[in-house]
């Protein structure tokens, strides 16, 4: 089970462990974004700190409808204590967890200040 909380800004936050290219582990606070169909976004400074290798570029449509080209990286996250390889999009702002990482899980949100966020695997 992965847990987190809902902030007073109405964001569902969880903590992830992201593995860098030198196997260092960085704990990251990320917002759950059900409008994002990818795995994970990270800001440039965190990608640089983790020394992730660029693997390509991808066109993305932002929430406001603008189309942008984002750098794509490959990394591992510890998800339910298991290593899972994911694609990371470099994007401004804070880290986001998308629907591809959440796929196969049940997400429960108590949408009140400091409400519980619970992510369980589906059997």
NUZA-698492 format. One line per 10 residues: their letters; for each residue x, z, y of N, C-alpha, C, O. Coordinates in Angstrom, 2 decimals, m for minus. Atoms other than C-alpha are relative to their C-alpha. Example, Ala and Ser with C-alpha at 12.3 -4.5 7.8 and 13.67 -1.06 7.14 Angstrom:
<rs>
as> 0.89:0.00:m1.19:12.30:7.80:m4.50:0.90:0.00:1.20:1.94:0.66:1.18 ~ m0.82:m0.06:m1.19:13.67:7.14:m1.06:m0.77:0.73:1.09:m0.26:0.90:2.20
</rs>
This chain:
<rs>
xxxxxxxxxx> 0.85:0.00:m1.17:0.00:0.00:0.00:0.90:0.00:1.24:1.89:0.72:1.31 ~ m0.68:0.04:m1.29:1.19:m0.87:3.50:m0.97:0.60:1.01:m2.16:0.27:1.01 ~ 0.88:m0.66:m0.96:m0.16:1.26:6.32:0.52:m0.21:1.42:1.69:m0.52:1.65 ~ m0.33:0.09:m1.41:m0.21:1.15:10.08:m1.09:0.65:0.81:m1.83:1.49:0.30 ~ 1.05:m0.57:m0.83:m2.45:1.96:12.99:m0.45:m1.01:1.06:0.24:m1.99:1.36 ~ 0.55:0.80:m1.09:m4.62:0.43:15.69:0.38:0.69:1.31:0.18:1.90:1.45 ~ m0.43:m0.57:m1.27:m3.26:0.92:19.21:m1.15:0.04:1.00:m2.22:m0.51:0.76 ~ 1.02:m0.05:m1.06:m5.19:1.68:22.39:m0.20:m1.38:0.63:m1.21:m1.61:1.29 ~ 0.15:1.39:m0.45:m4.59:m2.02:23.26:m0.77:m0.85:m1.00:m0.90:m2.06:m0.83 ~ 0.80:0.65:1.04:m6.67:m2.88:20.15:0.83:m0.97:m0.84:0.35:m2.03:m1.24
xxxxxxxxxx> m0.86:0.79:0.88:m3.72:m4.27:18.17:0.22:0.78:m1.30:0.46:1.98:m1.28 ~ m0.27:m0.60:1.31:m3.33:m3.60:14.43:1.49:m0.20:m0.28:1.97:m1.33:m0.42 ~ m1.46:0.01:0.13:0.35:m2.70:13.93:0.40:0.52:m1.38:m0.11:1.54:m1.85 ~ m0.61:m0.50:1.23:2.30:m2.41:10.68:1.52:m0.06:0.15:2.04:m0.75:1.02 ~ m1.45:0.00:0.01:5.95:m1.73:9.98:0.47:m0.81:m1.21:0.01:m0.61:m2.33 ~ m0.57:0.85:1.05:7.92:m4.32:7.98:1.50:0.21:m0.07:2.13:0.56:0.93 ~ m1.46:0.03:0.14:11.44:m4.37:6.60:0.40:m1.45:m0.22:0.00:m2.08:m1.20 ~ m0.46:1.38:0.04:13.10:m7.72:7.28:1.48:0.02:m0.36:2.25:0.79:0.20 ~ m1.38:0.03:0.50:16.35:m8.59:5.48:0.76:m1.11:0.72:0.34:m2.27:0.71 ~ m0.85:0.97:m0.69:19.09:m10.30:7.51:0.87:m0.78:m0.96:0.93:m0.49:m2.15
xxxxxxxxxx> m0.84:0.86:0.85:21.49:m12.95:6.24:1.16:0.76:m0.62:1.70:0.34:m1.65 ~ m1.07:m0.83:0.58:24.13:m10.24:5.66:m0.56:1.18:m0.79:0.14:2.15:m1.05 ~ 0.71:m0.99:0.80:21.58:m8.18:3.68:m0.31:1.29:0.75:m0.78:2.25:0.14 ~ 0.43:m1.17:m0.77:21.11:m5.68:6.51:m1.52:0.00:0.10:m2.14:m1.06:0.18 ~ 1.46:m0.12:m0.08:17.55:m4.38:6.70:m0.37:0.53:1.38:0.16:1.53:1.85 ~ 0.48:m0.37:m1.32:15.78:m4.18:10.04:m1.48:0.34:m0.09:m2.28:m0.49:m0.54 ~ 1.41:m0.38:m0.05:12.50:m2.26:10.42:m0.59:m0.61:1.26:m0.04:m0.47:2.35 ~ 0.65:0.73:m1.09:10.11:m4.28:12.60:m1.45:0.43:0.09:m2.16:0.47:m0.92 ~ 1.41:m0.27:m0.25:6.80:m3.27:14.14:m0.66:m1.33:0.35:m0.25:m2.00:1.30 ~ 0.62:1.31:m0.18:4.50:m6.31:13.90:m1.51:0.14:0.14:m2.13:1.02:m0.46
xxxxxxxxxx> 1.45:0.04:m0.22:0.96:m7.10:15.05:m0.61:m0.95:m1.03:m0.08:m2.05:m1.26 ~ 0.75:0.88:0.91:m1.49:m8.52:12.49:m0.77:m1.00:0.87:m1.54:m0.61:1.75 ~ 0.65:1.06:m0.77:m2.70:m11.87:13.86:m0.74:m0.93:m0.96:m0.14:m1.82:m1.55 ~ 0.79:0.80:0.94:m5.54:m13.38:11.80:m0.21:m1.43:0.50:m0.69:m2.27:m0.26 ~ 0.08:1.36:m0.51:m5.48:m16.45:14.06:1.26:m0.80:m0.25:1.32:m1.99:0.08 ~ m1.28:0.64:0.31:m1.92:m17.27:12.92:0.04:m0.25:m1.51:m0.03:0.70:m2.29 ~ 0.06:0.31:1.43:m1.84:m19.11:9.58:1.36:m0.01:m0.68:1.44:m0.27:m1.88 ~ m1.33:m0.07:0.59:1.92:m18.79:9.05:0.29:1.39:m0.56:m0.61:2.20:m0.75 ~ m0.42:m1.27:0.58:3.92:m15.88:7.64:0.36:1.04:1.07:m0.23:2.12:1.13 ~ m0.58:m0.99:m0.90:5.84:m14.21:10.45:0.59:m0.69:1.21:1.20:m1.76:1.07
xxxxxxxxxx> m0.76:0.44:m1.17:7.02:m14.75:14.01:0.92:1.14:0.40:0.59:2.31:0.25 ~ m0.95:m0.98:m0.53:10.06:m13.01:15.45:0.56:m0.56:1.31:0.69:m1.77:1.46 ~ m0.63:0.46:m1.23:11.60:m13.15:18.93:1.46:m0.37:m0.24:2.08:0.08:m1.20 ~ m1.38:0.50:0.14:14.98:m14.84:19.43:1.02:1.12:m0.14:1.92:1.02:m0.98 ~ m1.01:m1.06:0.07:16.89:m11.58:20.02:0.05:0.65:m1.39:1.13:1.01:m1.86 ~ 0.02:m0.58:1.34:15.78:m10.20:16.63:0.54:m0.99:m1.03:1.26:m0.59:m1.95 ~ m0.55:1.03:0.89:16.54:m13.48:14.85:1.52:m0.02:0.11:2.21:m0.13:m0.91 ~ m1.46:m0.03:m0.20:20.04:m13.37:16.37:0.61:1.25:m0.62:1.66:1.17:m1.25 ~ m0.51:m1.26:0.55:20.51:m9.71:15.38:0.07:m0.06:m1.53:1.00:0.46:m2.14 ~ 0.05:0.13:1.46:19.51:m10.55:11.78:0.88:m1.13:m0.52:1.08:m1.27:m1.73
xxxxxxxxxx> m0.88:1.13:0.35:21.79:m13.63:11.84:m0.70:m0.97:m0.95:m0.10:m1.44:m1.92 ~ 0.75:0.93:0.84:19.06:m15.82:10.33:0.46:m1.43:0.27:0.82:m1.78:1.40 ~ m0.43:1.39:m0.11:19.94:m19.45:9.66:m1.17:m0.91:0.31:m2.23:m0.82:m0.32 ~ 1.01:0.99:m0.36:17.95:m22.21:11.31:m0.17:m0.98:m1.15:0.82:m1.51:m1.66 ~ 0.25:0.96:1.09:16.28:m24.40:8.67:m0.80:m1.22:0.47:m1.00:m2.16:m0.30 ~ 0.73:1.16:m0.49:14.28:m26.75:10.87:m0.86:0.34:1.19:m0.68:1.36:1.86 ~ 0.92:m0.15:m1.14:11.55:m27.15:13.45:m1.41:m0.32:m0.49:m1.58:m1.07:m1.45 ~ 1.38:0.25:0.39:7.78:m27.15:13.23:m0.87:m0.04:1.26:m0.71:0.76:2.18 ~ 0.99:0.03:m1.07:4.99:m28.19:15.56:m1.04:1.08:m0.26:m1.44:1.31:m1.40 ~ 0.99:m1.06:0.12:2.55:m25.39:16.23:m0.99:m0.11:1.15:m0.62:m0.45:2.28
xxxxxxxxxx> 1.03:m0.04:m1.02:m0.73:m25.18:18.11:m0.24:1.46:0.36:m0.62:2.26:m0.50 ~ 0.18:m1.37:m0.46:m0.93:m22.01:20.18:m1.48:0.30:0.23:m2.32:m0.60:0.24 ~ 1.38:m0.43:m0.21:m4.09:m20.01:20.79:m0.66:m0.65:1.20:m1.88:m0.80:1.23 ~ 0.56:0.65:m1.20:m4.51:m21.68:24.18:m0.13:m1.51:m0.16:m0.52:m2.21:0.78 ~ 0.12:1.42:0.27:m4.42:m25.13:22.55:1.26:m0.81:0.27:1.33:m1.98:m0.12 ~ m1.26:0.72:m0.24:m0.91:m26.07:23.71:0.74:m0.23:m1.31:0.75:0.64:m2.19 ~ m0.82:0.32:1.17:1.28:m27.79:21.11:1.46:0.14:0.39:1.90:m0.41:1.39 ~ m1.40:m0.25:m0.27:4.88:m26.63:20.96:0.80:m0.26:m1.28:0.24:m0.32:m2.37 ~ m0.89:0.12:1.15:7.88:m27.17:18.69:0.80:1.30:m0.07:1.47:1.69:0.89 ~ m0.66:m1.28:0.19:9.26:m23.91:17.28:1.11:m0.12:m1.04:1.00:m0.89:m1.99
xxxxxxxxxx> m1.06:m0.08:0.99:12.49:m23.17:15.44:m0.51:0.77:m1.21:m1.27:1.73:m1.08 ~ 0.42:m0.62:1.26:11.99:m22.21:11.77:1.23:0.58:m0.70:2.27:m0.07:m0.79 ~ m1.05:m0.71:0.72:14.12:m19.72:9.85:m0.57:0.46:m1.34:m1.78:0.47:m1.54 ~ 0.38:m0.46:1.33:14.05:m18.44:6.28:0.57:1.39:m0.17:1.75:1.62:0.10 ~ m0.50:m1.35:0.24:14.30:m14.75:5.40:m0.81:0.66:m1.11:m1.69:0.04:m1.70 ~ 0.70:m0.80:0.99:13.11:m12.05:3.03:m0.59:1.22:0.70:0.07:1.84:1.54 ~ 0.61:m1.26:m0.46:10.68:m9.24:3.84:m0.30:0.84:m1.23:m0.55:0.31:m2.31 ~ 0.42:m0.89:1.07:9.97:m6.20:1.71:m1.49:0.22:0.19:m1.92:0.85:1.16 ~ 1.45:0.00:m0.09:6.24:m6.50:1.05:m0.52:0.73:m1.22:m0.32:0.26:m2.34 ~ 0.41:m0.86:1.11:4.66:m3.79:m1.10:1.20:0.32:m0.88:1.11:0.29:m2.11
xxxxxxxxxx> m1.29:m0.37:0.61:8.26:m2.78:m1.96:0.67:m1.12:m0.78:1.71:m0.89:m1.40 ~ m0.61:1.15:0.69:8.98:m6.26:m3.41:0.55:m0.98:1.02:m0.01:m1.16:2.10 ~ m0.59:1.01:m0.87:11.23:m8.88:m1.86:m0.86:m1.26:m0.04:m1.17:m1.78:m1.12 ~ 0.80:1.23:m0.09:9.20:m11.86:m0.63:0.66:m0.90:1.03:0.90:m0.50:2.17 ~ m0.61:0.96:m0.90:10.77:m14.96:0.88:m1.07:m0.62:0.88:m2.14:m1.00:0.41 ~ 0.98:0.51:m0.96:9.02:m16.18:4.02:0.68:m0.90:1.02:1.89:m0.82:1.26 ~ m0.44:0.78:m1.15:9.33:m18.73:6.79:m0.30:0.80:1.26:m1.36:1.41:1.39 ~ 0.13:m0.71:m1.27:9.85:m17.23:10.24:0.00:m1.03:1.12:0.88:m1.89:1.17 ~ 0.01:0.83:m1.20:8.87:m19.01:13.44:0.55:0.83:1.15:0.16:1.98:1.34 ~ m0.52:m0.68:m1.18:10.85:m18.08:16.53:m1.00:m0.21:1.12:m1.29:m1.34:1.50
xxxxxxxxxx> 1.00:0.08:m1.05:8.32:m17.27:19.24:0.19:1.14:0.98:0.63:2.23:0.62 ~ m0.05:m1.04:m1.02:8.23:m15.37:22.50:m1.00:1.09:m0.33:m1.97:0.85:m1.05 ~ 0.91:m1.12:0.25:6.55:m11.99:22.45:0.45:0.80:m1.20:1.52:0.57:m1.75 ~ m0.32:m0.87:1.12:6.49:m9.39:19.75:m0.25:m0.66:m1.33:m0.91:m1.69:m1.40 ~ 0.19:0.53:1.35:6.58:m9.99:16.00:m1.48:m0.04:m0.39:m2.25:0.86:m0.05 ~ 1.37:0.16:0.49:3.35:m11.26:14.41:0.03:m0.24:m1.50:0.86:m0.99:m2.00 ~ 0.23:0.26:1.43:2.23:m11.11:10.76:m1.22:m0.91:m0.08:m2.27:m0.60:0.47 ~ 1.09:0.96:0.11:0.08:m14.10:9.86:m0.69:0.04:m1.35:m0.34:0.82:m2.24 ~ 0.85:0.04:1.18:m2.45:m14.97:7.20:0.75:m0.40:m1.28:0.34:0.00:m2.37 ~ m0.74:0.37:1.21:0.11:m16.52:4.81:0.67:1.21:m0.63:0.73:1.30:m1.86
xxxxxxxxxx> m0.59:m1.22:0.56:1.86:m13.16:4.43:m1.09:0.93:m0.53:m0.86:1.65:m1.50 ~ 1.10:m0.86:0.43:m1.49:m11.38:4.10:m0.76:m0.55:m1.20:m1.53:0.18:m1.83 ~ 0.75:0.63:1.09:m2.79:m13.83:1.47:0.16:0.82:m1.29:1.26:1.23:m1.64 ~ 0.00:m0.77:1.26:m3.74:m12.03:m1.77:m0.10:1.50:0.22:0.12:2.28:m0.71 ~ 0.10:m1.41:m0.34:m4.26:m8.72:0.02:m1.37:0.30:0.62:m2.05:m0.59:1.13 ~ 1.18:m0.49:m0.71:m7.18:m6.66:1.30:0.51:0.76:1.22:1.36:1.64:1.11 ~ m0.37:m0.67:m1.25:m6.82:m5.59:4.94:m1.20:0.79:0.49:m2.28:0.24:0.70 ~ 1.05:m0.88:m0.50:m8.87:m2.62:6.11:0.45:0.56:1.34:1.54:1.11:1.47 ~ m0.32:m0.47:m1.35:m8.97:m1.74:9.80:m1.08:0.97:0.47:m2.27:0.67:0.40 ~ 0.89:m0.91:m0.70:m10.53:1.30:11.44:0.26:m0.25:1.49:1.21:0.29:2.06
xxxxxxxxxx> m0.27:0.47:m1.35:m10.84:m0.24:14.88:m0.49:1.01:1.04:m1.53:0.85:1.67 ~ 0.13:m1.05:m1.02:m10.66:2.86:17.06:1.43:0.37:0.38:2.37:0.03:m0.34 ~ m1.34:m0.42:m0.39:m7.72:4.35:18.96:0.66:0.78:m1.12:0.10:1.75:m1.64 ~ m0.78:m0.60:1.08:m5.08:5.31:16.38:m0.70:m0.08:m1.35:m0.46:0.75:m2.23 ~ 0.68:0.21:1.28:m7.33:4.01:13.59:0.96:m0.48:m1.08:2.03:m1.00:m0.78 ~ m0.84:0.38:1.13:m5.92:3.33:10.14:m0.02:m1.50:m0.24:m1.04:m2.16:m0.08 ~ m0.17:1.36:0.52:m4.60:m0.05:9.01:0.51:0.15:m1.41:1.54:0.79:m1.63 ~ m0.41:m0.13:1.40:m4.38:m0.35:5.23:0.01:m1.41:m0.61:m0.97:m2.15:m0.51 ~ m0.13:1.28:0.69:m3.12:m3.38:3.29:0.27:0.29:m1.46:1.30:0.89:m1.80 ~ m0.13:m0.19:1.46:m3.63:m3.32:m0.50:0.06:m1.37:m0.65:m0.52:m2.34:m0.16
xxx> m0.02:1.25:0.77:m2.83:m6.01:m3.04:m1.33:m0.13:m0.75:m1.91:0.86:m1.20 ~ 1.18:0.26:0.82:m5.81:m7.64:m4.73:0.45:m0.24:m1.42:1.48:m0.89:m1.64 ~ m0.42:0.19:1.39:m5.69:m7.55:m8.51:m0.56:m1.29:m0.55:m0.31:m1.62:m1.72
</rs>
